[in-house]
Amino acid sequence: MALYSYKAIDANGKMALGTIEAINLIDLEMRLKRMGLDFINGDPVKQRQGFNRVRITRPELITFCFHLEQLSRAGVSIIESLTDLRDSLESPRFREIIADMIESIEGGKTLSQALAEHPQTFDEVMVHLIRAGEETGSVPQVLNNLLESLKWQDELAAHTQKLIMYPAFLGTVVVAVVMFMMIYLVPQMAGFIRNMGQDLPLQTRILIATSDFFVNYWYVVIGLPILTVASIALAVKKNPAARYRFDGIKLRLPWLGPILKKIILSRFASVFAMMYASGITILDAIKTTEDIVGNAVIKDGLKRAGMLISEGQQVTAAFQQVNLFPPLVLRMLRVGENTGALDTALSNVSYFYNRDVRESISKVQAMIEPVMTVIIGLILGWIMLAVLGPIYDTITKMKT
């Protein structure tokens, strides 16, 4: 099949543009009709982009899982559930994907196979879980677990965004204030201070020299950080060794590093527990979760743990050897492994990390504002001391 770009109108008369796979224009018109769209025109796309490049937001995935879970529990078939979902979606991109999934299932494929055709939308974890649910007859329960996991990830992403955005905003304000004072305010005062005709104290000379550097080499002050960030990003993207070192540095950052590690291990524990409870083997669960942690150091640790388990070591001993989890978590895993309730232990680990992450983020958020206030106060205090010091000395000499 070829990829076609199309123009169509929905039931409300709204224009819809997008791309979809079809055999020819007649097939394209029939597919759009099943999506509730009236075909206007379409042309084949020369460079195949396919659905794999389409990214769907997490709230849309939550809607997807909730819809299928509710209808599957009610005994509605997968095709009818997907058709109903397709007709209720507002996103043209997601409607195209659901329509393609319906075509695949009608052609004899399972739901997990249809999901696997869109790896950029449905990750490997979701595909494995749905496949396990199909094999065990527990698709509704798997969909419910996925729904809860996606809700937690969305909540965690919101907390993380707040953690990043607030200091980023305050940092921008601090940089703007410093730039304004160094480029405009200090030069205005420097001329007045120099005309006083006395020896300037060290802090004043440092302030004036810093201001002169900002004024004369402003392009370096602005361009150097941008160039540094771009160079680091390029090196991390192209060089695996640089990526490994950079990810290690992130985990060692004061305050933020431990929280980042907890966030990563929290997601790993949550997904690992969900996969193991669904009947997926420990080795397959670890291998699948290696790609979702998003950190090369922790990924390498999980890979080494998987190798140790495959060689016959117990799960707790393997995780202890790679030094990923704290002693409390290891004790929880050991108890679960010894009692045959590893799935319960993994769920407890997930709960432990979820709670710990929330508390850690709240503490850091409470610390950010006073730290930034102190930094701004120190900068302003230095400038005031450097500027007012010579003036005060001059007034004192005039009185004597």
SVG drawing of the C-alpha trace seen along z (x, -y; Angstrom):
<svg xmlns="http://www.w3.org/2000/svg" viewBox="-22 -68 66 89">
<polyline fill="none" stroke="black" stroke-width="0.4" points="0.0,0.0 1.1,-3.6 0.9,-6.5 -1.6,-9.2 -2.1,-12.7 -5.8,-13.6 -8.2,-16.5 -11.7,-15.7 -14.6,-17.1 -16.0,-15.6 -19.7,-15.4 -19.5,-18.9 -18.2,-20.4 -14.7,-20.9 -11.8,-20.5 -9.5,-17.5 -6.0,-17.1 -3.7,-14.1 -2.0,-11.0 -3.2,-7.4 -2.1,-4.2 -4.3,-3.0 -4.1,-0.8 -5.5,-3.5 -7.8,-6.6 -10.9,-4.4 -9.6,-2.5 -8.6,-5.9 -12.1,-7.2 -13.6,-4.0 -11.1,-4.2 -12.0,-7.9 -15.7,-7.0 -15.2,-4.4 -13.5,-7.2 -16.6,-9.4 -14.9,-11.7 -16.1,-12.8 -13.3,-12.6 -12.4,-15.7 -9.0,-14.9 -5.8,-13.0 -2.3,-12.5 0.4,-9.9 3.2,-11.0 6.6,-10.5 8.6,-10.0 7.1,-7.4 6.7,-8.7 4.2,-6.2 2.4,-6.1 5.6,-5.2 6.6,-8.9 3.2,-9.9 3.5,-10.7 0.3,-10.6 0.1,-12.4 -0.2,-10.5 -3.8,-11.9 -4.8,-10.4 -3.3,-7.0 -5.2,-7.2 -8.4,-7.8 -7.5,-4.8 -6.9,-2.4 -10.0,-3.6 -12.3,-3.2 -11.1,0.3 -11.0,1.4 -14.6,0.3 -16.0,1.8 -14.1,5.0 -15.4,5.6 -18.9,5.0 -18.3,7.8 -18.0,5.5 -15.7,6.9 -12.3,5.2 -13.3,4.1 -16.6,2.5 -14.7,0.9 -12.0,-0.6 -14.7,-1.7 -16.6,-3.6 -13.3,-5.0 -12.3,-6.2 -15.6,-8.0 -15.2,-9.8 -11.6,-11.0 -10.9,-14.6 -7.3,-14.0 -7.1,-13.3 -3.7,-11.6 -5.0,-9.2 -8.1,-8.5 -5.9,-7.4 -3.9,-5.0 -7.1,-3.5 -8.6,-3.1 -5.4,-1.3 -5.6,0.9 -9.2,1.8 -8.1,2.8 -5.3,5.0 -7.6,6.8 -10.2,7.3 -7.4,8.9 -6.8,11.5 -4.3,9.9 -4.6,9.7 -4.8,6.4 -1.2,6.7 0.0,7.3 -2.0,4.2 -0.4,2.2 3.1,3.4 2.7,1.8 2.8,-1.6 5.9,-1.5 6.1,-5.3 2.6,-5.4 2.4,-2.2 5.7,-1.3 7.1,2.2 5.8,2.5 2.2,2.0 2.5,4.5 4.0,7.1 1.4,6.6 -1.5,6.8 0.0,9.9 0.3,11.5 -3.3,10.5 -4.5,12.1 -2.6,15.3 -4.1,15.5 -7.5,14.1 -7.1,11.0 -7.0,8.2 -9.5,6.0 -7.3,6.3 -4.1,5.5 -5.8,2.5 -6.8,1.3 -3.2,1.7 -2.0,-0.2 -4.5,-2.9 -3.4,-3.3 0.3,-3.3 -0.3,-6.0 -2.2,-8.1 0.7,-7.9 3.2,-8.7 1.1,-11.8 1.0,-12.9 4.7,-12.3 5.4,-14.2 3.4,-17.2 5.4,-17.1 8.7,-16.9 7.7,-19.8 6.9,-21.9 10.3,-21.0 12.0,-22.1 10.0,-25.1 10.0,-27.0 13.8,-27.2 14.1,-27.8 11.8,-30.8 13.6,-32.2 17.0,-31.5 15.9,-33.5 14.9,-36.4 18.2,-36.3 20.1,-36.3 18.0,-39.1 18.6,-41.2 22.3,-40.6 22.5,-41.5 20.6,-44.7 22.7,-45.8 26.1,-44.9 25.3,-46.3 23.2,-49.4 23.2,-50.3 26.8,-49.7 28.3,-51.6 26.2,-54.6 27.5,-54.5 31.1,-53.6 31.6,-57.0 30.4,-58.8 32.6,-56.7 35.7,-57.2 35.2,-61.0 35.4,-61.0 39.2,-60.8 40.0,-58.4 41.4,-54.9 38.7,-52.3 38.4,-49.3 38.9,-45.8 35.2,-44.9 34.5,-48.0 37.3,-47.4 36.1,-43.8 32.5,-45.0 33.6,-47.6 35.9,-45.1 33.0,-42.6 30.7,-45.2 33.2,-46.2 33.5,-42.6 29.7,-42.3 29.6,-45.5 32.5,-44.8 32.0,-41.0 28.2,-40.6 28.2,-38.2 30.5,-35.9 28.4,-36.1 25.3,-35.2 26.8,-32.9 29.1,-30.8 26.4,-29.1 24.3,-28.4 27.3,-27.0 28.3,-24.9 24.7,-23.4 24.5,-22.7 27.9,-21.0 27.0,-18.8 23.6,-17.9 25.3,-16.9 28.0,-14.9 25.4,-13.1 23.3,-12.3 26.1,-11.0 28.6,-9.5 27.4,-6.6 30.4,-7.1 29.5,-10.8 25.9,-9.8 26.9,-7.4 29.1,-10.0 26.4,-12.7 23.8,-10.4 26.1,-9.6 26.7,-13.2 22.9,-13.9 22.5,-11.2 25.2,-12.8 23.8,-16.3 23.2,-17.8 19.5,-17.5 18.2,-16.9 20.4,-13.7 18.8,-11.5 15.3,-12.7 16.0,-11.8 17.3,-8.4 14.1,-7.8 11.9,-8.9 13.7,-6.5 13.6,-3.5 10.0,-4.3 9.0,-4.0 11.0,-0.8 9.5,0.8 6.0,-0.2 6.3,1.3 8.3,4.3 5.7,5.1 2.9,4.7 4.7,7.0 5.6,9.7 2.0,9.7 0.7,10.2 2.7,13.4 5.8,12.1 9.0,13.7 11.5,11.8 14.2,11.8 11.7,10.6 10.4,7.9 13.9,6.6 14.9,6.6 11.8,4.7 12.2,2.1 15.8,1.4 14.7,-1.0 12.1,-2.9 14.4,-4.1 16.0,-6.8 19.4,-6.7 22.4,-4.9 23.9,-4.2 20.7,-2.6 20.1,-0.8 23.6,0.7 22.8,1.8 19.6,3.5 21.4,5.3 24.0,6.6 21.3,7.6 19.5,9.5 22.7,11.3 23.3,12.3 19.7,13.7 20.1,15.6 23.3,17.2 21.2,18.5 21.4,15.8 18.4,14.7 16.6,11.5 17.5,9.8 21.2,10.9 21.5,9.6 20.0,6.2 22.2,6.0 25.3,6.7 24.7,3.9 23.9,1.4 20.8,-0.1 18.4,0.1 18.7,-1.0 18.8,1.6 15.1,1.1 14.0,2.0 16.3,5.0 14.8,6.3 11.3,6.0 12.4,7.9 14.1,10.6 11.0,11.2 8.8,11.4 11.2,13.8 11.5,16.1 7.7,16.2 6.8,16.6 5.0,13.3 7.5,11.4 4.7,9.6 3.4,8.2 6.9,7.2 7.4,5.4 4.1,3.6 5.3,2.5 8.5,1.3 6.6,-0.7 4.4,-2.3 7.5,-3.1 9.2,-4.9 6.0,-6.7 5.5,-8.1 9.3,-8.9 9.3,-10.8 6.4,-13.0 7.9,-13.8 11.3,-14.6 9.9,-16.8 7.8,-18.7 10.9,-19.3 13.0,-20.6 10.2,-22.9 10.0,-24.3 13.8,-24.9 14.0,-26.5 12.5,-29.9 14.6,-30.7 17.8,-29.6 17.0,-31.8 16.2,-34.7 19.5,-34.3 21.4,-34.3 19.7,-37.5 20.3,-39.1 24.0,-38.2 24.4,-39.7 22.5,-42.9 24.5,-43.1 27.8,-42.8 26.8,-45.6 25.5,-47.9 28.6,-47.4 30.9,-48.0 28.9,-51.1 28.1,-52.7 31.4,-51.9 33.4,-54.6 30.6,-57.1 30.5,-56.5 34.3,-56.9 34.1,-60.2 31.4,-61.5 33.3,-60.5 36.4,-62.3 34.4,-65.4 33.1,-65.5 36.6,-65.1"/>
</svg>
